[in-house]
Amino acid sequence: MDLLSALHSFVRVAATGSFSAVSRETGASQPTISRHIALLEAHYGATLFARTTRSLMMTEDGRSLLPHAYEVLEILETAETALGRRRASVSGLVRLGVTTAFGLYLTSRLGKLLEEHPDLSVELVMRDGFGDLVEEGLDLAIRIGSIAEGSLIARRLGSVHRCVIASTDYLARRGTPEHPRDLLNHPCIAYSYGGTRQDWQFTRKGEGETTVAASGPFRANSSEAVLQAVRAGLGIGLLPAFQVEEDLAAGRLKCLLPEWTIPELPFYAVHTGPRTLPLRTRTVLDFLIEISDVLRQG
């Protein structure tokens, strides 16, 4: 057992919050992972994790060691890359946090990646709200919108184009809005995380900016719930274009106010470090970069 192996186990336990998760990820036994941590604690004379029967929390000493452990492993991987000793095959598990809509879009396209790398595994953790990458044990996460966490390393993939949509049945019953102000006479299905008000912004050359307070009898914190409600004719929604492209192509939904511009949202892949990612994680990130062009389609 060496310090480098122990440091690798340490940073993965810090990321996943679980000895058993690291055991599954690396193929090492759980007692081996525990011995790695015990070796570090004996070496540094410090307790790195506070353990209870239900939880595993990093101590202050553990948090102090973590950036140095990342730096050591990053230097090692950089040296291996420079000397051409990196493994040719991509293997291991990558846990990827995604929004529900993007997770469903990504699922239908992962086959290409997994066929190219049969020893690679990808686990999608799907939720619309932003969580903590370390607490959730995520290697990468997709973030749409602004990023506030200064500790995250972000790679911008592009921007998400959005469109106002309604079902053809709804438009046949209620009419088609010709101006953003007309939306005030329609039930709008707000996609939010519990706020009481959601503003939809529009701009058009010669008219400047128009803001509409979207409101209606139904709202949801899930984009898929909003999409289902729009399909059912409950009202008008504002959703990412990639999420509704099949419905638009099939004629089930119609994109409204096409002459108006809706602000696009920045689209990032984020991780907690190190900057030189493990090969398995870098491979997934490269795949996300490859397919991200669809998010910029109007």
CORTAQUI-V322084 format. One record per residue. RES is the residue in one letter. SS is DSSP state (a for helix, b for strand, c for the rest). PHI is phi in whole degrees, -180 to 180 (999 if undefined). D_FIRST is the distance of its C-alpha to the first C-alpha in Angstrom with 1 decimal. Layout:
((RES/SS/PHI/D_FIRST) (RES/SS/PHI/D_FIRST))
This chain:
((M/c/999/0.0) (D/c/-123/3.8) (L/a/-66/7.0) (L/a/-65/8.6) (S/a/-63/7.0) (A/a/-66/7.5) (L/a/-64/10.9) (H/a/-62/11.8) (S/a/-62/11.5) (F/a/-61/13.4) (V/a/-68/16.2) (R/a/-75/16.6) (V/a/-65/17.0) (A/a/-62/19.3) (A/a/-75/21.2) (T/a/-94/21.6) (G/c/70/21.8) (S/c/-155/20.2) (F/a/-67/16.9) (S/a/-67/18.8) (A/a/-64/19.9) (V/a/-68/16.5) (S/a/-61/15.6) (R/a/-65/18.8) (E/a/-69/18.3) (T/a/-97/15.0) (G/c/85/15.4) (A/c/-83/12.2) (S/c/-71/13.4) (Q/a/-63/14.4) (P/a/-60/12.6) (T/a/-65/9.2) (I/a/-62/10.6) (S/a/-63/11.9) (R/a/-66/8.8) (H/a/-59/7.5) (I/a/-67/11.1) (A/a/-63/11.2) (L/a/-62/8.6) (L/a/-64/10.8) (E/a/-63/13.8) (A/a/-70/13.2) (H/a/-64/12.5) (Y/a/-94/15.6) (G/c/64/17.6) (A/c/-145/18.7) (T/c/-90/19.0) (L/c/-94/18.1) (F/b/-134/19.7) (A/b/-94/22.7) (R/b/-108/22.5) (T/c/-128/25.6) (T/c/-68/26.5) (R/c/-116/27.8) (S/c/-148/26.0) (L/b/-135/23.0) (M/b/-120/24.0) (M/b/-74/22.3) (T/c/-83/23.3) (E/a/-62/25.0) (D/a/-64/21.9) (G/a/-64/19.9) (R/a/-65/22.8) (S/a/-72/22.7) (L/a/-75/19.1) (L/a/-55/19.5) (P/a/-63/21.7) (H/a/-70/19.5) (A/a/-64/16.4) (Y/a/-59/18.8) (E/a/-65/20.1) (V/a/-62/16.9) (L/a/-68/16.0) (E/a/-66/19.7) (I/a/-63/19.9) (L/a/-62/17.1) (E/a/-67/18.8) (T/a/-63/22.1) (A/a/-66/21.1) (E/a/-63/20.0) (T/a/-64/23.3) (A/a/-63/25.3) (L/c/-92/24.0) (G/c/73/24.5) (R/c/-102/21.1) (R/c/-67/21.1) (R/c/-60/21.0) (A/c/-74/24.6) (S/c/-95/24.3) (V/c/-99/24.0) (S/c/-145/22.1) (G/b/108/20.9) (L/b/-101/22.8) (V/b/-119/24.9) (R/b/-97/26.7) (L/b/-118/29.9) (G/b/-88/32.4) (V/b/-139/36.0) (T/c/-69/39.5) (T/a/-59/41.2) (A/a/-63/43.6) (F/a/-70/41.1) (G/a/-62/38.8) (L/a/-67/41.7) (Y/a/-63/42.6) (L/a/-69/39.0) (T/a/-55/38.6) (S/c/-75/41.4) (R/c/-119/39.9) (L/a/-73/36.2) (G/a/-55/37.1) (K/a/-61/37.3) (L/a/-64/33.8) (L/a/-72/32.2) (E/a/-68/34.2) (E/a/-70/33.0) (H/c/-131/29.3) (P/c/-64/29.0) (D/c/-94/25.3) (L/b/-93/25.8) (S/b/-123/26.5) (V/b/-125/28.5) (E/b/-114/29.3) (L/b/-90/32.3) (V/b/-110/32.7) (M/b/-103/36.4) (R/c/-163/38.4) (D/c/-83/41.1) (G/c/-84/40.1) (F/c/-80/37.4) (G/c/-114/34.3) (D/c/-87/31.3) (L/c/-62/28.6) (V/c/-68/25.7) (E/c/-62/27.3) (E/c/-91/28.0) (G/c/66/24.6) (L/c/-96/26.3) (D/c/-83/25.0) (L/b/-142/28.6) (A/b/-147/32.0) (I/b/-96/35.6) (R/b/-124/37.9) (I/b/-113/41.7) (G/c/112/43.6) (S/c/-71/42.7) (I/c/-116/39.3) (A/c/-99/39.2) (E/c/-70/35.5) (G/c/-70/34.8) (S/c/-82/31.0) (L/c/-84/31.2) (I/b/-98/31.0) (A/b/-116/33.9) (R/b/-119/35.1) (R/b/-73/38.8) (L/b/-98/39.7) (G/b/149/43.4) (S/b/-135/45.9) (V/b/-97/47.0) (H/c/-82/50.7) (R/b/-121/52.4) (C/b/-144/55.7) (V/b/-85/58.2) (I/b/-133/58.7) (A/b/-151/61.0) (S/b/-77/62.0) (T/a/-64/65.1) (D/a/-65/66.6) (Y/a/-62/66.1) (L/a/-65/67.8) (A/a/-66/70.7) (R/a/-84/71.3) (R/a/-110/70.7) (G/c/89/71.3) (T/c/-105/69.1) (P/c/-66/68.5) (E/c/-104/69.7) (H/c/-141/68.5) (P/a/-52/65.5) (R/a/-63/68.0) (D/a/-65/69.0) (L/a/-64/65.7) (L/a/-65/67.1) (N/a/-97/69.3) (H/c/-127/66.5) (P/c/-72/63.8) (C/b/-104/60.5) (I/b/-96/57.3) (A/b/-80/54.9) (Y/b/-104/51.1) (S/c/-149/49.6) (Y/c/-112/47.2) (G/c/110/49.9) (G/c/-68/52.0) (T/c/-89/55.8) (R/c/-143/56.7) (Q/b/-135/55.5) (D/b/-98/57.2) (W/b/-105/57.6) (Q/b/-107/58.4) (F/b/-136/60.5) (T/b/-134/62.0) (R/b/-147/64.8) (K/c/-57/66.5) (G/c/93/69.7) (E/c/-120/68.9) (G/b/75/65.8) (E/b/-103/63.3) (T/b/-125/64.1) (T/b/-117/61.9) (V/b/-120/62.4) (A/b/-82/61.1) (A/b/-70/59.9) (S/c/-151/60.9) (G/c/180/61.8) (P/c/-77/61.5) (F/c/-135/58.0) (R/b/-144/54.7) (A/b/-154/51.1) (N/c/-97/47.6) (S/c/-123/46.6) (S/a/-65/47.8) (E/a/-69/48.0) (A/a/-65/50.4) (V/a/-62/52.5) (L/a/-62/52.7) (Q/a/-63/53.7) (A/a/-66/56.4) (V/a/-65/57.7) (R/a/-59/57.9) (A/c/-80/59.8) (G/c/82/62.3) (L/c/-78/61.6) (G/c/163/61.8) (I/b/-108/60.5) (G/b/-124/56.8) (L/b/-126/54.8) (L/b/-140/51.7) (P/b/-60/49.5) (A/a/-61/51.3) (F/a/-66/48.4) (Q/a/-75/48.5) (V/a/-114/52.2) (E/a/-61/52.7) (E/a/-69/53.2) (D/a/-66/55.7) (L/a/-67/57.6) (A/a/-64/57.8) (A/a/-83/59.0) (G/c/83/61.7) (R/c/-74/60.5) (L/b/-123/59.9) (K/b/-130/61.6) (C/b/-83/60.3) (L/b/-100/62.8) (L/c/52/64.0) (P/c/-64/62.7) (E/c/-83/64.6) (W/c/-99/62.7) (T/b/-101/59.3) (I/c/-109/56.5) (P/c/-55/53.7) (E/c/-82/50.6) (L/b/-108/47.2) (P/b/-65/44.2) (F/b/-129/41.4) (Y/b/-127/37.7) (A/b/-106/34.2) (V/b/-127/32.0) (H/b/-152/28.3) (T/c/-96/26.5) (G/c/115/24.5) (P/c/-72/23.0) (R/c/-65/26.0) (T/c/-85/24.1) (L/c/-79/23.3) (P/c/-56/20.9) (L/a/-58/22.9) (R/a/-63/23.6) (T/a/-71/25.0) (R/a/-63/26.9) (T/a/-65/28.4) (V/a/-66/29.8) (L/a/-62/31.1) (D/a/-61/32.9) (F/a/-66/34.4) (L/a/-63/35.7) (I/a/-63/37.2) (E/a/-63/38.9) (I/a/-96/40.6) (S/a/-72/41.5) (D/a/-59/44.9) (V/a/-63/46.3) (L/a/-72/46.0) (R/a/-98/48.4) (Q/c/-78/51.1) (G/c/-92/54.3))
